[in-house]
Amino acid sequence: MNYHNKSRQEMLDVQFATRLRLCKIQALIGFVLLLVFSLISYNNQSFLLATILFSCAVSGSFILYLLYWTRRVGLAIHLLNVNLFVLPLALLITGGHENTGVFWIYPLLAITLFVNRFWTAVTLYGSFILISSLILFTPLSGLLVTSYSFVESVRFEVTLFVLCLICLAVLHSKERADEMIIQLHDEDIRKLAYYDALTGLPNRRNFKSNLTRLLRRAGKEDKRVGLLYIDLDNFKQVNDNYGHEVGDILLRSFSDLLKETVRPTDIVMDDKFDELARLGGDEFVVILNDLSSPISSAVVAERILKLFENGFETVENTHSVFASIGIATFPDDAATPDELLHHADLAMYEAKRNGRNRFEYYTKDIAELLRERNYIEEQLKIALEQNRLSLVYMPVFSCHTLKVVGIEALLRCQNLAEEGITPEQFIAVAEKTNLIKELDLWVIDNSLANLAELQQQQGFTGKVCINISGAELKNDSFSRAVEELLEKHQVAPSTVELEISETALLLSDEIIALAFEKIKALGVSIALDDFGTGSTAFGQLNHYPLDSLKIDSSFVRELFSEDADKTKMVKIFNNLGKLYDLRIAAKGVENQRQLEYLQEINCDWIQGYLLSYPLKKPDLISFISQNDADDTSIKSLEVLS
């Protein structure tokens, strides 16, 4: 689907709606004035003029009917143009009351110009000037009921011509400005859809498109293509120890050095570096074109590793961050883009297992040695069977009152946590198996049970926000299962919100919309989580029955960065949500300055460590009770956190 064309069409629709509104106003005012002036002309015994004005009024009533009560807008505008063309001619021929009709011709023709596009206006106005000249300066002047001197006729035509030039110049400038706005809008949409906001590199969607194109060409030309999958080791510690802002600086620095390190002699690239990409988090990829042999990719991998010889240096500090690189080659190791990416990913994990800060080639043995992923999968099965899963809750607050309006349920796995395996890790593994569906239902079941208890015992009136996997969009039985759980726990659907990450929306619009409609039919609300990190075009929001957008925390962290383009993204997303009548929630609020900014732009909901960390159920109950009684002071919230 061409989202750029859809976006352009939406802008054109807005312009057309503006013209239509102008036509409606003019048609209504014109109808009233024509009736009034036809009565005045009749009382003055100007019967010909009265008849013409009344006829135009009758035509105007039909135009009003078409504009206000039917969808035949094109016919209405054509009839309006006829009225606005015939009426000035009638005023010119009859002279109007006491020969003042000629003065009404100028505004009527100006109106004709501004309800039409430029070239239509040129045609209409040019035709009127030609016909009026023939009537005034040729034997056709016999049609005139009144008389004009030669000087009056010349003055009229000159004034008409000058007015035409002025109006057409204004109209042409406006249309050029509109086109420029559309072009700028298209460029913004393209950047959001295809490029990573933090580094400026192509995102996952863009990368897959480029890789597919390059492999198709390589297959035809019998050439070899290499893929380097890069993961930054110890990056999480940078975020934990120094904060996400420092982590973002590191990612930007690495992406800039990656562009310099992977030289054009290694790959064929344009100025946009379409053969590089940030897939998400601390994962990057490099496509190497036309390799003489798989070994050639080692040259590039070694240069990348040299960037981390003594840790990774940023402007303020040197961090113990290194790189693990996996290498796979087409057609030696894979025949399709997805297979090539998967095999390079497996090789990268092998590099991590073998000591990190190194590169590994994909081999058949790597596929056999996926112990970590298999282990996680087995432990998740055990956790489901032995009920070793648990939930913590992240409170969600009203941006202005700082009262708890919702709780986001977050999954934890006890046996994996004991070995330092994070939810992000085991959920990623679960999403590659059917285990994710079992986990989703477990989370929903237990979240609803706890919500029912909070409602009955604490009088909690907020929503419970539950994350679901993108796999549920293809799961026909999911909506029925949710409906059964709602009935089981006697929870009102309106108090439940299901969240799905924007990055999970890789299916077609039709499949996504159908899945969302089934969920919405239950009465629950839907939030698009991590908004801004995926590839959703603005125009798509019209097709999805969404209730809320949750702005990803990475954009909140960029609010006061030096990059002007990044600082405005939260406000753009907030305005976008208001345009589509969606509730806006901002994640990752970590300081007072961010909070005050979000309050200033009228963000709806917020969550983050400034207000609360994830809480276990007993702590959540205490927190909600205190929040209900508290005078919305940040200090008291921090103490409870």
KETI-123860 format. One line per field, with one value per residue (C-alpha): x negated, z negated, y negated; residue number from 1; residue in three letters. Coordinates in steps of 0.5 Angstrom, whole numbers, plus 500, padded with zeros to 3 digits. Each point is the difference from the previous one (the first is absolute). Layout:
N
xx: (X  ...)
zz: (Z  ...)
yy: (Y  ...)
i: (NUM  ...)
aa: (ALA  ...)
// end
This chain:
641
xx: (500  497  501  497  506  505  497  500  507  502  497  503  507  499  499  506  504  498  502  507  501  498  505  506  499  500  506  504  498  501  507  503  497  503  507  499  497  505  506  497  499  507  503  495  504  493  504  494  495  505  502  492  499  506  497  494  503  504  493  497  505  499  492  501  504  494  495  504  504  497  493  500  495  497  507  501  493  502  507  497  494  506  504  494  498  507  502  494  502  507  498  495  506  506  495  504  504  498  494  496  500  493  497  503  497  493  501  504  494  495  505  500  492  500  505  496  493  495  501  507  500  496  505  506  497  497  507  503  495  501  507  501  495  504  507  497  495  504  507  502  501  507  501  499  506  496  495  492  496  493  496  505  499  492  500  504  496  493  503  503  493  496  504  500  492  500  505  497  493  502  504  494  495  505  500  493  499  505  496  494  503  502  493  497  506  498  493  502  504  494  495  505  502  493  494  498  502  494  494  503  498  506  504  502  506  495  494  505  502  493  497  506  498  493  500  505  495  494  504  501  493  497  497  498  503  498  504  496  505  497  502  497  498  501  504  505  496  498  508  500  494  500  507  504  497  493  502  503  494  496  505  499  493  499  505  496  493  503  502  492  498  504  497  503  494  503  508  503  504  503  500  506  496  506  495  500  505  502  505  502  496  493  501  497  499  495  501  494  501  496  496  494  501  503  493  500  505  495  496  506  502  493  500  507  497  494  505  500  493  500  507  504  499  505  499  501  497  497  505  499  504  498  503  502  501  503  499  504  499  505  501  495  504  507  504  505  500  503  496  493  502  502  493  496  504  498  493  500  503  494  495  503  500  492  498  503  496  499  504  502  502  507  499  504  498  502  507  499  497  506  500  502  506  502  499  504  505  500  500  506  504  498  502  507  501  497  503  494  502  502  502  498  504  497  505  503  502  504  495  503  503  494  506  499  505  497  495  496  499  493  498  494  498  496  496  497  499  496  495  500  504  505  507  498  495  506  505  496  499  507  503  496  504  507  498  502  507  500  497  505  506  496  499  507  503  496  500  508  500  496  504  506  497  498  507  504  495  497  505  495  503  494  498  496  495  498  494  502  495  501  501  507  502  500  503  508  501  497  506  505  494  500  508  500  495  504  506  496  498  506  496  503  497  499  495  495  495  496  494  496  493  500  494  504  504  497  506  505  505  506  497  499  506  504  496  501  508  501  496  504  507  499  500  493  495  494  493  495  493  493  503  495  495  504  502  507  502  504  506  500  503  507  500  499  505  495  502  493  493  494  494  493  496  494  504  501  493  498  505  494  494  496  504  505  504  500  502  507  502  504  504  501  503  504  503  501  504  504  502  502  504  495  498  492  496  492  496  493  501  494  499  505  498  503  506  501  499  505  505  499  502  506  497  506  496  493  496  493  495  501  507  499  496  504  503  502  507  500  496  505  506  496  498  507  503  494  501  508  498  494  500  497  493  494  496  505  501  492  500  505  496)
zz: (500  502  494  503  505  494  496  507  501  493  500  507  497  494  506  503  494  499  507  499  493  504  506  495  496  507  502  494  500  507  500  495  504  506  497  497  506  505  495  501  507  501  496  504  506  503  502  504  495  494  505  501  492  498  505  497  493  502  503  493  496  504  499  493  500  504  495  493  501  506  502  507  498  507  503  495  502  507  499  495  506  505  495  499  507  502  495  502  507  498  496  506  505  495  496  494  496  502  504  494  502  503  493  497  506  497  493  504  505  494  496  507  499  493  501  505  502  503  507  500  497  506  505  497  499  507  503  496  502  508  500  496  505  506  497  498  507  505  504  494  496  503  494  495  496  497  504  498  503  503  494  495  504  501  492  499  504  497  493  501  503  494  495  504  500  492  499  504  497  493  502  503  494  496  504  500  493  499  504  496  494  503  502  493  497  504  499  492  501  504  495  494  504  502  496  493  496  496  504  507  503  504  495  500  505  505  499  502  506  502  499  504  506  499  500  506  504  497  502  507  501  496  495  492  495  493  493  494  494  494  493  495  494  493  503  494  495  503  500  493  497  504  502  507  502  500  503  506  501  500  506  504  499  502  506  503  499  504  506  500  499  505  506  507  502  496  502  505  497  501  495  496  498  502  499  493  495  492  499  493  493  501  506  507  507  506  507  504  507  506  495  503  495  493  497  503  495  494  502  499  493  498  501  496  494  500  498  493  499  493  499  504  499  500  499  492  499  502  499  499  506  506  506  502  507  504  508  505  507  506  503  497  493  502  506  497  496  494  500  501  494  496  501  499  493  498  502  496  494  501  500  493  497  502  496  504  503  506  507  502  506  501  500  500  493  497  502  495  495  498  493  497  504  499  492  500  503  496  493  503  501  493  497  503  498  492  500  499  504  497  501  498  502  502  498  505  499  502  503  496  494  499  497  502  506  502  499  505  499  501  500  496  500  493  502  506  496  495  506  502  506  501  503  506  501  499  503  506  500  499  506  504  497  499  492  501  501  493  497  503  497  493  500  502  495  494  502  500  493  497  503  497  493  501  502  495  494  502  504  505  507  504  506  500  506  503  505  506  505  507  501  498  506  504  494  502  493  496  499  498  495  497  500  496  495  499  499  495  496  501  502  504  507  500  494  504  505  505  502  506  502  507  502  500  505  506  503  505  498  502  495  495  500  500  494  496  502  497  493  501  500  493  497  498  503  504  499  505  496  501  505  505  500  505  507  499  505  498  505  497  493  504  501  494  494  495  493  498  503  495  502  499  494  505  503  493  498  506  498  498  505  504  506  502  505  494  494  504  501  494  502  507  497  495  505  505  494  499  508  500  493  496  493  500  494  500  497  496  497  495  498  498  507  504  496  500  508  501  495  504  507  497  500  497  496  498  497  498  494  498  497  499  501  502  493  498  498  492  502  505  496  495  505  503  493  499  507  499  493  502  502  507  498  503  494  497  506  500  493  502  506)
yy: (500  493  496  494  500  501  494  495  502  498  494  499  502  494  495  502  500  493  498  504  496  493  503  501  493  497  503  499  493  499  503  495  494  502  501  493  497  503  497  493  501  502  494  495  503  503  506  503  500  502  506  502  499  504  506  500  500  506  503  498  504  506  499  500  506  504  497  501  506  504  502  498  494  500  499  494  497  500  497  495  498  499  495  496  500  498  495  495  501  498  494  498  500  497  495  502  495  493  503  502  508  499  499  507  503  500  503  506  501  500  505  504  501  502  506  503  503  495  502  501  493  497  504  497  493  500  502  494  495  502  500  493  497  503  497  493  499  504  500  504  494  500  505  495  497  495  496  498  495  502  498  504  506  499  499  506  505  497  501  507  502  497  503  507  499  499  505  505  499  501  506  503  498  504  506  500  499  506  504  499  501  507  501  499  504  506  499  500  506  504  498  503  506  502  497  501  493  501  502  498  506  505  503  508  499  496  505  506  496  498  508  503  495  501  508  500  496  505  506  498  498  506  495  502  495  500  498  498  500  495  500  496  504  497  494  501  498  494  498  503  496  494  499  501  493  502  507  496  496  506  503  494  500  507  499  494  504  506  496  498  507  503  497  499  505  505  499  496  495  493  494  503  506  505  506  498  501  500  505  498  499  501  505  498  503  499  502  502  500  504  504  504  505  501  498  493  498  501  494  496  504  499  492  500  504  495  494  504  502  496  499  495  493  494  493  501  507  506  506  508  501  505  503  507  501  506  501  503  501  500  505  504  500  498  499  495  493  503  506  496  495  506  504  493  499  508  498  494  504  505  494  498  507  501  494  494  494  505  502  507  503  503  508  506  501  493  503  506  496  495  502  494  499  507  500  493  504  506  496  496  506  502  493  501  507  499  493  496  494  494  493  493  493  494  494  496  492  495  495  494  502  506  505  507  501  507  506  503  507  503  507  503  507  502  506  496  494  504  501  493  501  494  499  497  507  505  496  500  507  502  495  505  506  501  499  493  501  504  494  495  504  501  493  498  505  498  492  501  504  494  495  503  500  493  498  503  499  493  497  499  497  500  504  506  500  507  501  505  503  498  508  499  496  506  504  501  503  494  496  506  501  493  500  506  497  494  504  505  494  495  494  495  500  492  501  504  497  505  497  502  498  496  504  506  497  504  503  497  494  504  506  495  496  507  502  494  499  507  498  493  504  503  493  499  494  501  496  500  501  497  495  497  507  503  499  498  494  494  502  507  497  499  507  503  500  497  497  498  499  501  496  504  498  498  494  498  500  496  494  496  502  496  503  495  506  505  495  498  508  500  494  502  507  497  495  506  504  494  499  508  499  505  500  498  504  498  506  499  493  500  493  494  496  505  500  493  500  506  496  494  503  503  507  505  506  501  505  501  500  493  502  508  506  506  503  507  500  499  494  498  500  495  496  499  499  494  497  499  497  496  493  502  498  503  501  504  505  500  503  505  502)
i: (1  2  3  4  5  6  7  8  9  10  11  12  13  14  15  16  17  18  19  20  21  22  23  24  25  26  27  28  29  30  31  32  33  34  35  36  37  38  39  40  41  42  43  44  45  46  47  48  49  50  51  52  53  54  55  56  57  58  59  60  61  62  63  64  65  66  67  68  69  70  71  72  73  74  75  76  77  78  79  80  81  82  83  84  85  86  87  88  89  90  91  92  93  94  95  96  97  98  99  100  101  102  103  104  105  106  107  108  109  110  111  112  113  114  115  116  117  118  119  120  121  122  123  124  125  126  127  128  129  130  131  132  133  134  135  136  137  138  139  140  141  142  143  144  145  146  147  148  149  150  151  152  153  154  155  156  157  158  159  160  161  162  163  164  165  166  167  168  169  170  171  172  173  174  175  176  177  178  179  180  181  182  183  184  185  186  187  188  189  190  191  192  193  194  195  196  197  198  199  200  201  202  203  204  205  206  207  208  209  210  211  212  213  214  215  216  217  218  219  220  221  222  223  224  225  226  227  228  229  230  231  232  233  234  235  236  237  238  239  240  241  242  243  244  245  246  247  248  249  250  251  252  253  254  255  256  257  258  259  260  261  262  263  264  265  266  267  268  269  270  271  272  273  274  275  276  277  278  279  280  281  282  283  284  285  286  287  288  289  290  291  292  293  294  295  296  297  298  299  300  301  302  303  304  305  306  307  308  309  310  311  312  313  314  315  316  317  318  319  320  321  322  323  324  325  326  327  328  329  330  331  332  333  334  335  336  337  338  339  340  341  342  343  344  345  346  347  348  349  350  351  352  353  354  355  356  357  358  359  360  361  362  363  364  365  366  367  368  369  370  371  372  373  374  375  376  377  378  379  380  381  382  383  384  385  386  387  388  389  390  391  392  393  394  395  396  397  398  399  400  401  402  403  404  405  406  407  408  409  410  411  412  413  414  415  416  417  418  419  420  421  422  423  424  425  426  427  428  429  430  431  432  433  434  435  436  437  438  439  440  441  442  443  444  445  446  447  448  449  450  451  452  453  454  455  456  457  458  459  460  461  462  463  464  465  466  467  468  469  470  471  472  473  474  475  476  477  478  479  480  481  482  483  484  485  486  487  488  489  490  491  492  493  494  495  496  497  498  499  500  501  502  503  504  505  506  507  508  509  510  511  512  513  514  515  516  517  518  519  520  521  522  523  524  525  526  527  528  529  530  531  532  533  534  535  536  537  538  539  540  541  542  543  544  545  546  547  548  549  550  551  552  553  554  555  556  557  558  559  560  561  562  563  564  565  566  567  568  569  570  571  572  573  574  575  576  577  578  579  580  581  582  583  584  585  586  587  588  589  590  591  592  593  594  595  596  597  598  599  600  601  602  603  604  605  606  607  608  609  610  611  612  613  614  615  616  617  618  619  620  621  622  623  624  625  626  627  628  629  630  631  632  633  634  635  636  637  638  639  640  641)
aa: (MET  ASN  TYR  HIS  ASN  LYS  SER  ARG  GLN  GLU  MET  LEU  ASP  VAL  GLN  PHE  ALA  THR  ARG  LEU  ARG  LEU  CYS  LYS  ILE  GLN  ALA  LEU  ILE  GLY  PHE  VAL  LEU  LEU  LEU  VAL  PHE  SER  LEU  ILE  SER  TYR  ASN  ASN  GLN  SER  PHE  LEU  LEU  ALA  THR  ILE  LEU  PHE  SER  CYS  ALA  VAL  SER  GLY  SER  PHE  ILE  LEU  TYR  LEU  LEU  TYR  TRP  THR  ARG  ARG  VAL  GLY  LEU  ALA  ILE  HIS  LEU  LEU  ASN  VAL  ASN  LEU  PHE  VAL  LEU  PRO  LEU  ALA  LEU  LEU  ILE  THR  GLY  GLY  HIS  GLU  ASN  THR  GLY  VAL  PHE  TRP  ILE  TYR  PRO  LEU  LEU  ALA  ILE  THR  LEU  PHE  VAL  ASN  ARG  PHE  TRP  THR  ALA  VAL  THR  LEU  TYR  GLY  SER  PHE  ILE  LEU  ILE  SER  SER  LEU  ILE  LEU  PHE  THR  PRO  LEU  SER  GLY  LEU  LEU  VAL  THR  SER  TYR  SER  PHE  VAL  GLU  SER  VAL  ARG  PHE  GLU  VAL  THR  LEU  PHE  VAL  LEU  CYS  LEU  ILE  CYS  LEU  ALA  VAL  LEU  HIS  SER  LYS  GLU  ARG  ALA  ASP  GLU  MET  ILE  ILE  GLN  LEU  HIS  ASP  GLU  ASP  ILE  ARG  LYS  LEU  ALA  TYR  TYR  ASP  ALA  LEU  THR  GLY  LEU  PRO  ASN  ARG  ARG  ASN  PHE  LYS  SER  ASN  LEU  THR  ARG  LEU  LEU  ARG  ARG  ALA  GLY  LYS  GLU  ASP  LYS  ARG  VAL  GLY  LEU  LEU  TYR  ILE  ASP  LEU  ASP  ASN  PHE  LYS  GLN  VAL  ASN  ASP  ASN  TYR  GLY  HIS  GLU  VAL  GLY  ASP  ILE  LEU  LEU  ARG  SER  PHE  SER  ASP  LEU  LEU  LYS  GLU  THR  VAL  ARG  PRO  THR  ASP  ILE  VAL  MET  ASP  ASP  LYS  PHE  ASP  GLU  LEU  ALA  ARG  LEU  GLY  GLY  ASP  GLU  PHE  VAL  VAL  ILE  LEU  ASN  ASP  LEU  SER  SER  PRO  ILE  SER  SER  ALA  VAL  VAL  ALA  GLU  ARG  ILE  LEU  LYS  LEU  PHE  GLU  ASN  GLY  PHE  GLU  THR  VAL  GLU  ASN  THR  HIS  SER  VAL  PHE  ALA  SER  ILE  GLY  ILE  ALA  THR  PHE  PRO  ASP  ASP  ALA  ALA  THR  PRO  ASP  GLU  LEU  LEU  HIS  HIS  ALA  ASP  LEU  ALA  MET  TYR  GLU  ALA  LYS  ARG  ASN  GLY  ARG  ASN  ARG  PHE  GLU  TYR  TYR  THR  LYS  ASP  ILE  ALA  GLU  LEU  LEU  ARG  GLU  ARG  ASN  TYR  ILE  GLU  GLU  GLN  LEU  LYS  ILE  ALA  LEU  GLU  GLN  ASN  ARG  LEU  SER  LEU  VAL  TYR  MET  PRO  VAL  PHE  SER  CYS  HIS  THR  LEU  LYS  VAL  VAL  GLY  ILE  GLU  ALA  LEU  LEU  ARG  CYS  GLN  ASN  LEU  ALA  GLU  GLU  GLY  ILE  THR  PRO  GLU  GLN  PHE  ILE  ALA  VAL  ALA  GLU  LYS  THR  ASN  LEU  ILE  LYS  GLU  LEU  ASP  LEU  TRP  VAL  ILE  ASP  ASN  SER  LEU  ALA  ASN  LEU  ALA  GLU  LEU  GLN  GLN  GLN  GLN  GLY  PHE  THR  GLY  LYS  VAL  CYS  ILE  ASN  ILE  SER  GLY  ALA  GLU  LEU  LYS  ASN  ASP  SER  PHE  SER  ARG  ALA  VAL  GLU  GLU  LEU  LEU  GLU  LYS  HIS  GLN  VAL  ALA  PRO  SER  THR  VAL  GLU  LEU  GLU  ILE  SER  GLU  THR  ALA  LEU  LEU  LEU  SER  ASP  GLU  ILE  ILE  ALA  LEU  ALA  PHE  GLU  LYS  ILE  LYS  ALA  LEU  GLY  VAL  SER  ILE  ALA  LEU  ASP  ASP  PHE  GLY  THR  GLY  SER  THR  ALA  PHE  GLY  GLN  LEU  ASN  HIS  TYR  PRO  LEU  ASP  SER  LEU  LYS  ILE  ASP  SER  SER  PHE  VAL  ARG  GLU  LEU  PHE  SER  GLU  ASP  ALA  ASP  LYS  THR  LYS  MET  VAL  LYS  ILE  PHE  ASN  ASN  LEU  GLY  LYS  LEU  TYR  ASP  LEU  ARG  ILE  ALA  ALA  LYS  GLY  VAL  GLU  ASN  GLN  ARG  GLN  LEU  GLU  TYR  LEU  GLN  GLU  ILE  ASN  CYS  ASP  TRP  ILE  GLN  GLY  TYR  LEU  LEU  SER  TYR  PRO  LEU  LYS  LYS  PRO  ASP  LEU  ILE  SER  PHE  ILE  SER  GLN  ASN  ASP  ALA  ASP  ASP  THR  SER  ILE  LYS  SER  LEU  GLU  VAL  LEU  SER)
// end
